[in-house]
Amino acid sequence: MKKLVVILLVFAALVGGGGLGAVYLYREGYFDPAGGSTFLVQVLPGEASDGSLKPVSKESVDRAIKALELRLDSAGEPMMRLRSRGEDRIEIHLPMTGEERVERVRAVIEQRDTLEFRLVRGEEQRIGCVVLPVKQVEGKPNDETELRVTNHADFAGKYVKKAFAILDPNKGWMIILRFDAEGTKLFGELTGAHTHERLAMVVNGEVISAPVLRDAITIGTAEISGRFTEREAKAVAAALETPLENPLKVLSVDAKPVTVGKSAP
């Protein structure tokens, strides 16, 4: 019998599974989950700035694995095992089953959240503008259902260096953003040139908030607040911190009952 490298005893509550635990045995070069769900994920070609397709590389697969680790952990699935399979495949194993939970994890894997900052324009302006919906939250009525904004991103989410969700007692769940050095400079220039105007924070094509710029923001941080549930805030923050140049597609899910004491051969 090969020498055991890691023996990890995991007790995982199962969705509708009676709360049984599972023993996970991992050997060097050997991947043998005792039970749960295994996702086979394909890393697809990305799109370059000129519209051409960017082929999948080892680096893009490695970035995807790191991004998935953070996203799944933020989504409440910390006990994961990931490995690359071939040139463009990633295998993810989680000690859980249940159709609803599997579909939630699938959504986390495939999501491609986008963040943009766009200047809000008046109703009289038509050229160079587009109308976007304002995110609505049950129990938090908003008089604005849509806003006219610039038809391009005035500041892009690619400059986000760090993003995390916090619960503010007055504002609810919110996302704190920290920009890299270039983003800090550009955001300061944008906000300084448009003080007393509104700047819309757009996530996945929906306006989350559109505050009035009182002063130039030169400290390299921003907050998005007021329109999130806890799960949304954590998932979006994780996705914004780990943007993927290559989209991901779940090819298959193999679910096996989690059992107690089952070991690798």
C-alpha positions in Angstrom: 0.0 0.0 0.0 1.3 3.4 -0.9 2.3 5.7 1.9 -0.4 8.0 2.9 0.6 11.6 2.5 -2.5 13.3 3.9 -5.4 11.9 5.9 -8.1 14.4 6.2 -11.2 13.6 8.2 -14.0 15.8 7.1 -17.5 15.9 8.6 -19.7 17.6 6.1 -23.4 18.2 6.6 -25.3 16.9 3.5 -28.3 18.5 2.0 -31.0 16.0 2.7 -28.4 13.4 3.5 -28.9 12.7 7.2 -25.8 14.6 8.3 -23.3 11.8 7.7 -19.6 12.5 7.7 -17.0 11.4 5.2 -13.3 10.3 5.4 -11.2 11.7 2.6 -7.9 9.9 1.8 -5.4 11.6 -0.5 -2.2 10.0 -1.7 0.7 11.5 -3.5 -0.4 11.7 -7.2 -3.7 10.1 -6.3 -7.1 11.8 -6.1 -9.7 9.6 -4.4 -12.7 11.4 -2.9 -14.9 9.2 -0.7 -18.0 10.8 -2.0 -19.6 14.1 -3.0 -19.8 15.9 -6.3 -17.0 16.1 -9.0 -17.3 18.9 -11.5 -15.4 18.7 -14.8 -14.9 22.3 -16.0 -13.6 23.5 -19.4 -11.5 26.7 -19.7 -12.7 28.4 -22.9 -10.8 30.7 -25.2 -11.0 34.3 -24.0 -11.5 37.5 -26.1 -8.7 39.9 -26.8 -9.1 43.6 -26.9 -9.3 43.5 -30.7 -12.1 41.0 -30.6 -9.9 38.0 -31.6 -9.9 34.8 -29.5 -7.1 34.2 -27.0 -6.1 30.5 -26.8 -6.1 28.7 -23.5 -2.7 28.5 -21.9 -1.3 26.8 -18.8 -1.2 30.2 -17.2 -4.8 30.8 -17.9 -5.7 27.4 -16.4 -3.6 28.2 -13.3 -5.3 31.6 -12.9 -8.7 29.9 -13.2 -7.8 27.4 -10.5 -6.8 30.2 -8.1 -9.9 32.2 -8.9 -12.1 29.2 -8.3 -10.5 28.5 -4.9 -11.3 32.0 -3.8 -14.8 32.1 -5.2 -15.9 28.7 -3.8 -14.4 29.6 -0.4 -16.4 32.8 -0.4 -19.5 30.9 -1.4 -19.3 28.7 1.7 -17.6 25.7 0.0 -14.1 25.7 1.6 -13.4 21.9 1.6 -12.6 21.6 -2.1 -10.0 19.8 -4.1 -9.0 21.2 -7.5 -6.6 19.9 -10.2 -5.9 20.5 -13.9 -6.9 17.8 -16.3 -5.3 18.0 -19.7 -4.7 21.3 -21.5 -8.0 23.0 -20.8 -9.9 21.1 -18.1 -10.2 21.5 -14.3 -11.6 18.9 -12.0 -13.2 20.2 -8.8 -14.4 17.9 -6.0 -16.6 19.0 -3.2 -17.9 16.9 -0.3 -21.5 17.7 -0.9 -24.6 16.5 -2.8 -28.1 17.8 -3.4 -29.5 19.2 -6.7 -30.0 22.7 -5.3 -26.5 23.0 -3.9 -24.9 21.5 -7.0 -26.7 24.1 -9.2 -25.6 26.9 -6.9 -21.9 25.8 -7.2 -22.3 25.5 -11.0 -23.5 29.1 -11.0 -20.5 30.2 -8.9 -18.1 28.4 -11.3 -19.5 29.8 -14.5 -20.3 33.4 -13.3 -18.4 36.3 -15.0 -19.3 39.3 -12.9 -18.4 42.6 -14.5 -18.0 46.0 -12.8 -18.1 49.3 -14.5 -18.3 52.9 -13.4 -20.4 55.1 -15.8 -21.3 58.8 -15.5 -25.0 59.5 -15.2 -26.5 61.7 -17.9 -29.7 63.8 -18.1 -32.8 62.9 -19.9 -32.1 65.5 -22.5 -28.9 63.8 -23.6 -29.3 61.1 -26.2 -26.0 60.8 -28.0 -23.4 58.5 -26.5 -25.8 57.3 -23.8 -27.6 54.1 -22.9 -30.4 53.4 -20.4 -29.7 50.7 -17.8 -32.0 49.2 -15.2 -31.5 50.0 -11.5 -31.3 46.9 -9.3 -34.4 46.4 -7.2 -34.4 44.7 -3.9 -37.5 43.4 -2.1 -38.2 45.4 1.0 -36.0 48.3 -0.3 -38.1 50.3 -2.7 -36.2 52.5 -5.1 -37.9 55.4 -6.9 -35.5 55.1 -9.8 -36.1 52.0 -12.1 -33.6 53.0 -14.8 -30.8 55.5 -15.4 -29.3 57.1 -18.5 -25.6 56.6 -18.4 -22.6 56.8 -20.8 -22.6 54.0 -23.4 -19.1 53.0 -22.3 -17.2 52.3 -19.1 -15.7 55.5 -17.7 -13.7 53.4 -15.3 -13.3 49.6 -15.6 -13.3 46.9 -13.0 -10.0 45.5 -14.2 -8.2 48.0 -11.8 -9.7 46.3 -8.7 -6.9 44.8 -6.6 -8.9 43.8 -3.6 -12.7 43.3 -3.1 -14.5 42.1 0.0 -18.0 42.1 1.5 -18.9 43.6 4.8 -22.1 44.2 6.7 -22.7 47.8 7.6 -25.4 48.4 10.2 -26.8 51.3 8.3 -26.2 50.5 4.7 -26.6 46.7 4.8 -24.3 44.4 2.8 -21.7 46.3 0.8 -18.6 45.7 -1.2 -15.3 47.5 -0.5 -13.0 48.0 -3.5 -9.3 48.8 -3.5 -7.7 49.7 -6.7 -4.1 49.1 -8.0 -1.7 52.0 -8.5 -2.9 52.8 -12.0 -6.5 52.5 -11.1 -6.0 54.8 -8.1 -4.6 57.5 -10.4 -7.3 57.1 -13.1 -10.2 57.0 -10.5 -8.9 60.2 -8.9 -8.7 61.9 -12.3 -12.3 60.8 -13.2 -13.9 61.8 -9.9 -11.9 65.1 -9.8 -13.1 66.1 -13.2 -16.8 65.3 -12.5 -17.4 66.5 -8.9 -21.1 67.3 -8.2 -22.1 64.8 -10.9 -23.4 61.2 -10.3 -21.3 58.2 -11.0 -23.2 54.9 -11.5 -21.7 51.7 -10.2 -22.8 49.0 -12.7 -22.5 45.3 -11.9 -23.6 42.8 -14.6 -25.5 45.5 -16.5 -27.5 46.7 -13.5 -27.0 50.0 -11.7 -26.3 49.2 -8.0 -25.9 52.7 -6.9 -25.2 56.2 -8.3 -23.9 58.6 -5.7 -23.1 62.2 -6.2 -19.3 62.9 -6.3 -18.6 65.4 -3.6 -14.9 65.5 -4.0 -12.1 63.8 -6.0 -11.5 60.2 -4.6 -7.7 59.8 -4.6 -7.2 57.2 -1.9 -7.7 54.2 -4.2 -10.9 52.8 -2.6 -14.6 52.8 -3.3 -17.7 51.1 -1.9 -20.8 49.6 -3.5 -23.7 49.5 -1.1 -27.4 49.2 -0.6 -28.5 46.6 -3.2 -27.0 43.2 -2.1 -28.0 40.2 -0.1 -25.1 38.6 1.9 -24.7 35.8 -0.6 -24.7 38.3 -3.6 -22.2 40.6 -1.9 -19.7 37.8 -1.1 -20.0 36.2 -4.5 -19.7 39.4 -6.5 -16.7 40.6 -4.4 -14.9 37.3 -5.0 -15.6 37.5 -8.7 -14.4 41.1 -9.0 -11.2 40.4 -7.1 -10.4 37.4 -9.4 -11.6 38.4 -12.9 -11.2 35.7 -15.5 -9.9 36.4 -19.0 -11.3 32.9 -20.0 -14.9 31.9 -19.5 -15.6 28.6 -17.7 -18.1 26.0 -18.6 -19.2 23.0 -16.5 -19.1 20.0 -18.8 -20.4 17.4 -16.3 -21.2 16.7 -12.6 -20.6 13.3 -11.1 -22.4 13.0 -7.7 -21.8 10.1 -5.3 -23.3 9.6 -1.9 -21.0 10.7 0.9 -20.3 7.7 3.2 -18.4 7.2 6.5 -15.1 5.4 6.6 -14.7 4.6 2.9 -10.9 4.5 2.1 -8.8 4.5 -1.1 -7.6 1.2 -2.4 
